[in-house]
């Protein structure tokens, strides 16, 4: 199996509070990061970018919440060539929810380590979220880096150091704070989302981006948008305005791109 060109290519198949799946490919490797939709929906979204799950080699899981692991067991049983990778805390937390997974498909991926998948190196890093042992990933290929960071209440200096100056980011902009405060969620749920173990707001996402992006950064995908406490236009405007006000070259030095829970972004090189 090989792909056209010699690039690291990505498609955000789905990103939002209802489900998350990311596809990454190099000339010789194809990976999924998370499987937070039904197996049928993931198969459909892969088809929209002219790719098939029959060629996927590995599925990396960030944590056990349903919108990130819903189809993990289904895909493992349907596609036995896919190895499933997660840390021990995540495996323990999701074991009773995903059904049987063959032992030869189960692999440990400890936090703050690097594993190699063909010609791709993937670096894991721990985050602050109300899950058993949440971690996200920086994907490295031939001097290019793609970082996925959603589902965290804050970004530590350590994490900022790990993800600094990547070529592309999928970064959480989960909620507009005023929409969340004025919305219908219970007060305990609002407190959970706003906490250090919750989710980044639009403003917090923008602040993080301004701390970590560098001269290499060309693409920023705004991700994990809340279905009830955010809007695509508001999220984009908030981040773009904050960054432009600090003299970041939005639309010139880098592209600010939206994601969707129902439609994949184009499969593109970073």
RODO-2510 file (C-alpha; in nm, 4 decimals, decimal comma):
residues 270
     n   res          X          Y          Z
     1     x     0,0000     0,0000     0,0000
     2     x     0,1320     0,3411    -0,0917
     3     x    -0,0136     0,6863    -0,1422
     4     x     0,0491     0,9535    -0,3983
     5     x     0,3330     1,1902    -0,3217
     6     x     0,5640     1,1893    -0,0246
     7     x     0,3560     1,3863     0,2258
     8     x     0,1804     1,3418     0,5559
     9     x    -0,1876     1,3818     0,4727
    10     x    -0,4772     1,4263     0,7133
    11     x    -0,8549     1,4410     0,7169
    12     x    -1,0634     1,5290     1,0219
    13     x    -1,3441     1,2815     0,9538
    14     x    -1,5521     1,4098     1,2450
    15     x    -1,4913     1,6513     1,5295
    16     x    -1,7370     1,7686     1,7906
    17     x    -1,9077     1,6797     2,1147
    18     x    -2,1032     1,4040     1,9355
    19     x    -1,8104     1,2155     1,7854
    20     x    -1,4432     1,2337     1,6914
    21     x    -1,2405     1,0494     1,4286
    22     x    -0,9192     1,1591     1,2577
    23     x    -0,7442     0,9920     0,9639
    24     x    -0,3698     1,0240     0,9005
    25     x    -0,1666     0,8738     0,6176
    26     x     0,1894     0,8682     0,4921
    27     x     0,3109     0,6935     0,1758
    28     x     0,3246     0,3635     0,3645
    29     x     0,1008     0,3914     0,6703
    30     x    -0,2626     0,4662     0,7473
    31     x    -0,3867     0,5449     1,0977
    32     x    -0,7088     0,6383     1,2734
    33     x    -0,7042     0,8431     1,5899
    34     x    -1,0226     0,7771     1,7881
    35     x    -1,3404     0,6096     1,6693
    36     x    -1,6204     0,8060     1,8327
    37     x    -1,8982     0,7326     1,5817
    38     x    -2,0739     0,4169     1,4664
    39     x    -1,8709     0,1805     1,2526
    40     x    -2,1075     0,2391     0,9611
    41     x    -2,0651     0,6171     0,9849
    42     x    -1,6862     0,5907     0,9957
    43     x    -1,6908     0,3627     0,6910
    44     x    -1,9066     0,6189     0,5095
    45     x    -1,6823     0,9121     0,5994
    46     x    -1,3737     0,7217     0,4865
    47     x    -1,5458     0,6664     0,1531
    48     x    -1,6044     1,0398     0,1122
    49     x    -1,2246     1,0912     0,1059
    50     x    -1,1749     0,7889    -0,1222
    51     x    -1,0192     0,5721     0,1460
    52     x    -1,1095     0,2365     0,3015
    53     x    -1,0745     0,0964     0,6516
    54     x    -0,9335    -0,2211     0,4958
    55     x    -0,6046    -0,0326     0,4547
    56     x    -0,5895     0,1143     0,8067
    57     x    -0,3101    -0,0386     1,0151
    58     x    -0,3704     0,1084     1,3596
    59     x    -0,6320     0,2835     1,5724
    60     x    -0,5010     0,5088     1,8490
    61     x    -0,7476     0,5877     2,1294
    62     x    -0,7162     0,9048     2,3367
    63     x    -0,9560     0,8155     2,6203
    64     x    -1,2641     0,6112     2,7024
    65     x    -1,5444     0,8674     2,6583
    66     x    -1,8083     0,7522     2,4104
    67     x    -1,7453     1,0294     2,1580
    68     x    -1,3901     0,8964     2,1189
    69     x    -1,4195     0,5163     2,1540
    70     x    -1,7737     0,4249     2,0399
    71     x    -1,6708     0,1987     1,7482
    72     x    -1,3348     0,0764     1,8791
    73     x    -1,4542    -0,2788     1,9387
    74     x    -1,6672    -0,2872     1,6245
    75     x    -1,3806    -0,1807     1,3999
    76     x    -1,1373    -0,4196     1,5663
    77     x    -1,3685    -0,7151     1,5061
    78     x    -1,4645    -0,6090     1,1534
    79     x    -1,1098    -0,5266     1,0417
    80     x    -0,8704    -0,7725     1,2089
    81     x    -0,5612    -0,6085     1,0552
    82     x    -0,6187    -0,2995     1,2729
    83     x    -0,4124    -0,2880     1,5901
    84     x    -0,5720    -0,0880     1,8726
    85     x    -0,3430     0,1276     2,0867
    86     x    -0,4265     0,2913     2,4207
    87     x    -0,2662     0,3386     2,7595
    88     x    -0,3420     0,1056     3,0476
    89     x    -0,5903     0,3372     3,2183
    90     x    -0,7898     0,3780     2,8992
    91     x    -0,7895     0,0048     2,8252
    92     x    -0,9167    -0,0691     3,1767
    93     x    -1,1852     0,2011     3,1573
    94     x    -1,3219     0,1010     2,8173
    95     x    -1,2809    -0,2775     2,8371
    96     x    -1,6384    -0,3472     2,9498
    97     x    -1,7830    -0,1056     2,6913
    98     x    -1,6229    -0,2170     2,3650
    99     x    -1,6785    -0,5921     2,3659
   100     x    -1,4204    -0,8542     2,2766
   101     x    -1,0990    -0,7429     2,1109
   102     x    -0,8480    -1,0068     2,0034
   103     x    -0,5368    -1,0176     2,2216
   104     x    -0,3094    -0,9808     1,9209
   105     x    -0,4865    -0,6534     1,8329
   106     x    -0,4502    -0,4992     2,1800
   107     x    -0,1431    -0,2830     2,2332
   108     x    -0,0264    -0,0539     2,5136
   109     x     0,0741     0,3036     2,4292
   110     x     0,1948     0,4625     2,7503
   111     x     0,1732     0,8398     2,8103
   112     x     0,4754     1,0515     2,7196
   113     x     0,6311     0,7897     2,4934
   114     x     0,6918     0,7512     2,1204
   115     x     0,5815     0,4570     1,9071
   116     x     0,6690     0,3963     1,5426
   117     x     0,4129     0,2900     1,2844
   118     x     0,5936     0,2196     0,9595
   119     x     0,7378     0,5543     0,8507
   120     x     0,5394     0,7549     1,1106
   121     x     0,6445     0,8297     1,4693
   122     x     0,3645     0,9120     1,7147
   123     x     0,4313     1,0885     2,0442
   124     x     0,1764     1,0620     2,3260
   125     x     0,1250     1,3274     2,5929
   126     x    -0,1004     1,3430     2,8975
   127     x    -0,3750     1,6044     2,9314
   128     x    -0,6088     1,7298     3,2050
   129     x    -0,9567     1,5826     3,1514
   130     x    -1,2095     1,3886     3,3567
   131     x    -1,1199     1,0514     3,2085
   132     x    -0,9158     0,7625     3,3469
   133     x    -0,5828     0,8435     3,1780
   134     x    -0,6420     1,0824     2,8862
   135     x    -0,3661     1,1403     2,6338
   136     x    -0,3357     1,2952     2,2901
   137     x    -0,0873     1,2624     2,0094
   138     x     0,1709     1,4428     1,7986
   139     x     0,2260     1,2679     1,4645
   140     x     0,5739     1,3073     1,3129
   141     x     0,6772     1,2238     0,9580
   142     x     0,9927     1,3401     0,7740
   143     x     1,0198     1,6679     0,9653
   144     x     0,6445     1,7384     0,9581
   145     x     0,4282     1,7333     1,2722
   146     x     0,0517     1,7185     1,3170
   147     x    -0,0827     1,7687     1,6701
   148     x    -0,4233     1,6604     1,8008
   149     x    -0,5267     1,8259     2,1282
   150     x    -0,8899     1,8257     2,2387
   151     x    -1,0659     1,7333     2,5656
   152     x    -0,8505     1,9209     2,8109
   153     x    -0,9377     2,1802     3,0719
   154     x    -0,6074     2,3604     3,0401
   155     x    -0,2754     2,3267     2,8586
   156     x     0,0304     2,2916     3,0811
   157     x     0,3712     2,4348     3,0030
   158     x     0,4944     2,0797     2,9509
   159     x     0,2291     2,0109     2,6868
   160     x     0,2978     2,3458     2,5211
   161     x     0,6610     2,2427     2,4935
   162     x     0,5705     1,9091     2,3345
   163     x     0,3362     2,0603     2,0734
   164     x     0,5158     2,3884     1,9962
   165     x     0,5638     2,4926     1,6309
   166     x     0,3822     2,2034     1,4643
   167     x     0,2968     2,2199     1,0943
   168     x    -0,0727     2,1600     1,1651
   169     x    -0,3024     2,1461     1,4679
   170     x    -0,6425     2,0073     1,5489
   171     x    -0,7150     2,2089     1,8610
   172     x    -1,0174     2,2228     2,0882
   173     x    -1,2483     2,5248     2,0859
   174     x    -1,5357     2,3567     2,2646
   175     x    -1,7665     2,6286     2,3900
   176     x    -1,8513     2,9946     2,4071
   177     x    -1,8457     3,0745     2,7780
   178     x    -2,1571     3,2958     2,7738
   179     x    -2,3571     3,0426     2,5690
   180     x    -2,2597     2,7748     2,8191
   181     x    -2,3475     2,9882     3,1240
   182     x    -2,6844     3,0915     2,9787
   183     x    -2,7704     2,7474     2,8402
   184     x    -2,9831     2,4608     2,9686
   185     x    -2,7080     2,2424     3,1120
   186     x    -2,7214     2,1699     3,4850
   187     x    -2,4913     2,3767     3,7039
   188     x    -2,2720     2,0737     3,7947
   189     x    -2,2253     1,9965     3,4237
   190     x    -2,1392     2,3595     3,3493
   191     x    -1,8860     2,3546     3,6324
   192     x    -1,7349     2,0333     3,4946
   193     x    -1,6933     2,1807     3,1448
   194     x    -1,5414     2,5034     3,2794
   195     x    -1,3048     2,3237     3,5176
   196     x    -0,9383     2,2342     3,4722
   197     x    -1,0551     1,8829     3,3815
   198     x    -1,3176     1,9976     3,1315
   199     x    -1,2821     2,1585     2,7911
   200     x    -1,1107     2,4587     2,6340
   201     x    -1,3370     2,7508     2,5400
   202     x    -1,2998     2,9420     2,2137
   203     x    -1,0911     3,2033     2,3940
   204     x    -0,8733     2,9447     2,5677
   205     x    -0,8179     2,7668     2,2395
   206     x    -0,7075     3,0914     2,0777
   207     x    -0,4750     3,1700     2,3690
   208     x    -0,3175     2,8248     2,3406
   209     x    -0,2663     2,8625     1,9682
   210     x    -0,0950     3,1963     2,0141
   211     x     0,1396     3,0345     2,2675
   212     x     0,2398     2,7369     2,0528
   213     x     0,2211     2,8131     1,6823
   214     x     0,5413     2,9001     1,5009
   215     x     0,6867     2,9719     1,1601
   216     x     0,6229     2,6137     1,0506
   217     x     0,2511     2,6293     1,1292
   218     x     0,0376     2,6422     0,8140
   219     x    -0,2959     2,4814     0,9082
   220     x    -0,5092     2,5085     1,2208
   221     x    -0,8291     2,3037     1,2482
   222     x    -1,0756     2,4239     1,5131
   223     x    -1,2191     2,1138     1,6758
   224     x    -1,4457     1,9466     1,9302
   225     x    -1,7087     2,2212     1,9060
   226     x    -2,0049     2,1756     2,1413
   227     x    -2,3361     2,1032     1,9728
   228     x    -2,5245     2,3131     2,2298
   229     x    -2,2799     2,5740     2,3556
   230     x    -2,1054     2,6986     2,0433
   231     x    -2,1547     2,7824     1,6772
   232     x    -1,9137     2,7315     1,3901
   233     x    -1,9248     3,0964     1,2854
   234     x    -1,8833     3,2240     1,6418
   235     x    -1,5940     2,9891     1,7112
   236     x    -1,4112     3,0904     1,3935
   237     x    -1,4723     3,4619     1,4436
   238     x    -1,3602     3,4551     1,8068
   239     x    -1,0338     3,2770     1,7338
   240     x    -0,9582     3,4741     1,4174
   241     x    -1,0295     3,8084     1,5858
   242     x    -0,8219     3,7345     1,8932
   243     x    -0,5278     3,6215     1,6845
   244     x    -0,5524     3,9116     1,4390
   245     x    -0,5643     4,1565     1,7302
   246     x    -0,2270     4,0181     1,8416
   247     x    -0,0865     4,0578     1,4882
   248     x    -0,0937     3,6910     1,3936
   249     x    -0,1258     3,6473     1,0171
   250     x    -0,4607     3,4695     0,9975
   251     x    -0,5220     3,3696     0,6356
   252     x    -0,1727     3,4821     0,5362
   253     x     0,0860     3,2935     0,7407
   254     x    -0,1545     3,0085     0,8181
   255     x    -0,5072     2,8882     0,7394
   256     x    -0,7753     2,8723     1,0079
   257     x    -1,0042     2,5821     0,9153
   258     x    -1,3369     2,4616     1,0536
   259     x    -1,4306     2,1015     1,1287
   260     x    -1,7703     1,9353     1,1409
   261     x    -1,9219     1,6395     1,3273
   262     x    -2,1004     1,5171     1,0123
   263     x    -1,8570     1,5821     0,7253
   264     x    -1,4889     1,5103     0,6692
   265     x    -1,2400     1,7803     0,5855
   266     x    -1,0607     1,7253     0,2532
   267     x    -0,7681     1,4819     0,2653
   268     x    -0,4745     1,7206     0,2332
   269     x    -0,1017     1,7343     0,2891
   270     x     0,0167     1,9432     0,5811
***
